[in-house]
């Protein structure tokens, strides 16, 4: 899937949803000069910066693909089921 996903961090409303755009999209977010706060900018949960009024944040997909290793026998959904107790009885 050739896509970029923008995900709001710590949304305080159910209407705050991720935005999925085509992988070749060029996204620019302008911080208005009259903005009174310095919003934090985080990339993949790792790089933290502070934007200032008048700054622009440019977002695009990196040119290199990422290969992930997946242990044999590991199931993401089984882990979620165990940790979140999906399927357990609601009342004992």
N, C-alpha and C positions, 0 to 999 in steps of 0.2 A: 504494500500500500504506500503510495508516494504522497505523503501528507505531512503537515505541520499542525501540531495541536497546541493551542494557547489555553492554559488552565488557570482560572482565578485561584489564588491561595487564600485560605480562610474566608470563604464567602459567607456572608451573613444573611443571605436570602436564597430561597430555593430556585429563584430565577437566574442566579449566577451559574452559568453552564460553560463547559469548555467550548472553544471555537475550533473547528477543524477546517483547514484550508488546503488547497493544492500545494504539493511539495515545492513547486517553482514560484510560489507567491513571495512577494517582497512587501513586508508590512512595516509601516512607520507609525509610531505613537508619539504625538507631540505633547509635551508638558507645557501647558499654557503659561505665559509670562506672569499672568495675574494669580497663578496658583499659589496658595499660602503654605502648602506642605511640600516636603521633599519625599516623593514616593519611593519606596524601595524597589529595586529591580533584581530579580533572581532568575538565573538560567539553569535549568535542570536541577534545581535545588542546591546548587553548589556555589555559584558565583553571586555574591551579593554586592550591589552598588546602590548608591543613592542618586536619583535623578533630581535635577534642580529646575526651577521654573525657566522656561525657554529651551530646555534640552529636547532632543528627539531620540527615541529609541528605535533602532532599525533591527528587524527580525527576518532571518531567512534560514533556510536549511543548509547545513554544512555539506560540502561536496563529498566528504568521505562517508562510506557506509559503516555501520557499527555491527559487528558480529558478536552475538551473545552466546555464551556457553550455558547449556541447560543440562543439569544432572539427569542421568537415566533414572526412570522410576519416580521422578518428582512431579507432582501435580499441583499447580497453583490453586485450582479449585478445591482440591482435597485439603490443602493448607488453610484456605479461607473457611471451609466447612468446619474444620477442627477448631480453629482459633475463634471464629465468630459463632460457633455452636449452631450452625445452620442445620435444620432438620431435627434438632432436639425438641423434646416435649416442652411446651410453654409452662406447664404446671406439673410439679411432681406429685 
